[in-house]
Amino acid sequence: MLFLKKIAPEGEIGTVVPNHKELKLGTLKAILELAKLREEDFADYQ
């Protein structure tokens, strides 16, 4: 497991990410929701 943290205007936001080569779509969506990151914003990083 990996713990990721970012500093945002509303404070620190953290989420746990499984350390796997592939993630199921539902798992990825849950991680993005916990990280308060929109799917569209995430797609910009690919």
Sequence and secondary structure as in RCSB ss.txt:
>XXXX:A:sequence
MLFLKKIAPEGEIGTVVPNHKELKLGTLKAILELAKLREEDFADYQ
>XXXX:A:secstr
 EEEEEEETTEEEEEEE   S   HHHHHHHHHHTT  HHHHHTT 
